[in-house]
Every structure is written in structure tokens, then in C-alpha cells.
Amino acid sequence: MINPETLQERIALIQTKRESLVRLLEQPDLGTLRIDVNQAIEEIDDLLDEFKQTFPGS
């Protein structure tokens, strides 16, 4: 089982990856990859929401 500190570190890493995807989305020459980037951002947002619901004090 994973300890709470490790879980919080991994969630923080995912949040930084989300920011990278948002910056990538701002690129004008992204083409059809834009769909995949949007989907990844949505899935990360869902994961972060579920984490906050499960661990409200985090």
C-alpha cells in the first residue's frame, strides 16, 4: 500500500504535467494532436477531482 506522502507527491507531479499539456495546447501548429491533448487534460482533471473528493484535506 502506498503511503500518503508518496501519493501526494505523485498527484503534485501529475498537476505539473497538466500544466505542460495546457502550454502545449497553446501551440498553433498542434493539428489533430489537439484532440488527444484535450482528452488528456480532461482525464487529469477527473483524476484530480476524484483525489480531492477522496482525500479532502490534501
N, C-alpha and C positions, 0 to 999 in steps of 0.2 A: 504494500500500500504506500502511496506517495504522501510525504509529509506536507503540511500546509505551506511552509516557506517555499518549498520547491514548486508547488502548484502555483503560488503567487508569482514566482519568478517566470514560470513558463507563460502565464497569462500576460505578464508585462512584455515578454518577448513577442507574443502574438500581437499585442497592441502596437508595438513598433513596426512590425511587418505590415499591419494595416495602414499605417501612415505612409509606408513606402508604396503600397498599392494605390493610395489616393494620389500621391505625387505622380505615379506612372499614368494614372488616368488622365492627368492634365496634359499629357503629351499629345500633340495634334496628329502625329503620324501613327497612331496605335492600330488603326484599321479594325478588323474583326476581332482582334485580341481584346478590344474594349469590353466585349460581352463577357469574356472569361474573367477579366479583372473585376467587373461589376459583380459578378456572381461570387467571386472570392471575398470581396468586401462584405457582401450580404451575409455570407456564411460566417465570417469572422464576427460580424455584428451579432448574429444569432448566438454564437458561442459565448461571446462576452455577456450578452443579456442573461443567458442561462447560468453563467458563472455568478453573476451578481444576484440572481434570484436564489441560487443555492447557498451562496456564502454572502449574505447581505452586509456583513461587517468588513468585508475585504476591500 
